Amino acid sequence: MKIEAGMCAYVSGAGSGIGRGIALALARRGVRVGVCDIKLGDAQDTVRQIEALGGSALAVQVDVSDSASVEQAVAAIEQAYGAIAIGCNNAGIAMHGVPLHEISASDWDWVIGVNLRGVIHGIRALVPRMLQAGRPAHIVNTASIGGFQVNPNFLTGAYSMTKYAVVALSEGLHNELQGSPIGVSILAPAAVDTQIHLSERSRPERLGGPTVRAQNHFMGDLIRGGMTPEAVGERVAHGIEADELYIFTHPETQHWLDRRHAAITAAFDEARRLAQDQSA
Ligand SMILES: NC(=O)c1ccc[n+]([C@@H]2O[C@H](COP(=O)([O-])OP(=O)(O)OC[C@H]3O[C@@H](n4cnc5c(N)ncnc54)[C@H](O)[C@@H]3O)[C@@H](O)[C@H]2O)c1
């Protein structure tokens, strides 16, 4: 889809990191951005940066894990700017460094609530409106390279589980919207220099409120010096315009996916061998 000045966007998690990078990239193209975040002050900082570029933006407080909150945010943006043409379900949190069987029930609720339900709620609020408008529109769901393989080193199974689900959800949405004017992209970065290792600062009050989750903090060293959020934002703008289903940012990580795909292919080889033995 061609991004045109005057279009309107919803970007969640836009008070920091990749969401802010996407919001700035869209604003540079004249898009009016609904800058949505659970941390209103951070969303307002992003709005100030957009206004400094000469753009228009509106800060909206949202908890993406809460369907009513997402619906209200989308309605508020629509009221201010009109029909939303670009919907970026980007807010997400880390849940690293703890074995799966030791993650608390409340941490499961949090990671699934934000990373997966947040995207579901965004789709439910945005897509019916886009279909109703009948004009070109685009959904970008932020997954991760961790949505395509589980890193064996950092106890990221719970995070990856939510991101695999975002990939499946987005592929399903892409299939269902064929023939409509709505495109779908899956953003799948590796290390980006953001505040994701401090995700606990944004834990919703109804899921326990801000806390300290030291298990995530090692991530800070891994992502420092990674790709900048601004570069990811520009990459997303390109992906929307090129109507890419998969927006990858780190070509050097492809071998991680190749390793997983090779294991799957080998498993099929074994299934084929056994099937041939049985029919012999
Ligand atoms: N940084 C990386 O290396 C990396 C890599 C792959 C994928 N991602 C994904 O990118 C997305 C953005 O993460 P980031 O790295 O920019 O982290 P970040 O912590 O810098 O930004 C995330 C933003 O989301 C907001 N947020 C958290 N919970 C929310 C909620 N319930 N409702 C609304 N807003 C909420 C936070 O307040 C924050 O402003 C996430 O989905 C993350 O999983 C990040």
The ligand as a MOL file (V3000), in Angstrom:
LIG
                    3D

  0  0  0     0  0            999 V3000
M  V30 BEGIN CTAB
M  V30 COUNTS 44 48 0 0 0
M  V30 BEGIN ATOM
M  V30 1 N 13.9840 -5.0380 21.0970 0
M  V30 2 C 14.1440 -6.1620 20.4460 0
M  V30 3 O 15.2870 -6.6650 20.2990 0
M  V30 4 C 12.9540 -6.8560 19.8530 0
M  V30 5 C 13.1950 -7.9460 18.9890 0
M  V30 6 C 12.1120 -8.6040 18.4140 0
M  V30 7 C 10.8330 -8.1920 18.6950 0
M  V30 8 N 10.6110 -7.1350 19.5410 0 CHG=1
M  V30 9 C 9.2080 -6.7530 19.7950 0
M  V30 10 O 9.0670 -5.3790 19.5000 0
M  V30 11 C 7.9390 -4.8600 20.2160 0
M  V30 12 C 8.3220 -3.5580 20.8820 0
M  V30 13 O 9.2890 -3.8140 21.8780 0
M  V30 14 P 10.5420 -2.8510 22.1360 0
M  V30 15 O 11.7470 -3.6680 21.9610 0
M  V30 16 O 10.3760 -1.6000 21.4040 0 CHG=-1
M  V30 17 O 10.3950 -2.6350 23.7360 0
M  V30 18 P 10.1720 -1.3150 24.6140 0
M  V30 19 O 10.0160 -1.8260 26.0000 0
M  V30 20 O 11.2380 -0.3100 24.3410 0
M  V30 21 O 8.7940 -0.7420 24.0810 0
M  V30 22 C 7.5800 -1.4210 24.3320 0
M  V30 23 C 6.4880 -0.4050 24.6220 0
M  V30 24 O 5.2610 -1.1310 24.8300 0
M  V30 25 C 4.5870 -0.5430 25.9380 0
M  V30 26 N 3.6830 -1.5370 26.5660 0
M  V30 27 C 4.0240 -2.5990 27.3190 0
M  V30 28 N 2.9110 -3.2060 27.7620 0
M  V30 29 C 1.8560 -2.5130 27.2670 0
M  V30 30 C 0.4610 -2.6560 27.3900 0
M  V30 31 N -0.0950 -3.6210 28.1390 0
M  V30 32 N -0.3310 -1.7880 26.7050 0
M  V30 33 C 0.2250 -0.7990 25.9750 0
M  V30 34 N 1.5390 -0.5820 25.8580 0
M  V30 35 C 2.3400 -1.4480 26.5030 0
M  V30 36 C 5.7020 -0.1300 26.8780 0
M  V30 37 O 5.2540 0.8390 27.8180 0
M  V30 38 C 6.7410 0.3980 25.8880 0
M  V30 39 O 6.5630 1.7810 25.6590 0
M  V30 40 C 7.5310 -5.9690 21.1850 0
M  V30 41 O 6.3970 -6.6520 20.6660 0
M  V30 42 C 8.7230 -6.8780 21.2120 0
M  V30 43 O 8.3990 -8.2030 21.5570 0
M  V30 44 C 11.6460 -6.4850 20.1240 0
M  V30 END ATOM
M  V30 BEGIN BOND
M  V30 1 1 1 2
M  V30 2 2 2 3
M  V30 3 1 2 4
M  V30 4 1 4 5
M  V30 5 2 4 44
M  V30 6 2 5 6
M  V30 7 1 6 7
M  V30 8 2 7 8
M  V30 9 1 8 9
M  V30 10 1 8 44
M  V30 11 1 9 10
M  V30 12 1 9 42
M  V30 13 1 10 11
M  V30 14 1 11 12
M  V30 15 1 11 40
M  V30 16 1 12 13
M  V30 17 1 13 14
M  V30 18 2 14 15
M  V30 19 1 14 16
M  V30 20 1 14 17
M  V30 21 1 17 18
M  V30 22 2 18 19
M  V30 23 1 18 20
M  V30 24 1 18 21
M  V30 25 1 21 22
M  V30 26 1 22 23
M  V30 27 1 23 24
M  V30 28 1 23 38
M  V30 29 1 24 25
M  V30 30 1 25 26
M  V30 31 1 25 36
M  V30 32 1 26 27
M  V30 33 1 26 35
M  V30 34 2 27 28
M  V30 35 1 28 29
M  V30 36 1 29 30
M  V30 37 2 29 35
M  V30 38 1 30 31
M  V30 39 2 30 32
M  V30 40 1 32 33
M  V30 41 2 33 34
M  V30 42 1 34 35
M  V30 43 1 36 37
M  V30 44 1 36 38
M  V30 45 1 38 39
M  V30 46 1 40 41
M  V30 47 1 40 42
M  V30 48 1 42 43
M  V30 END BOND
M  V30 END CTAB
M  END
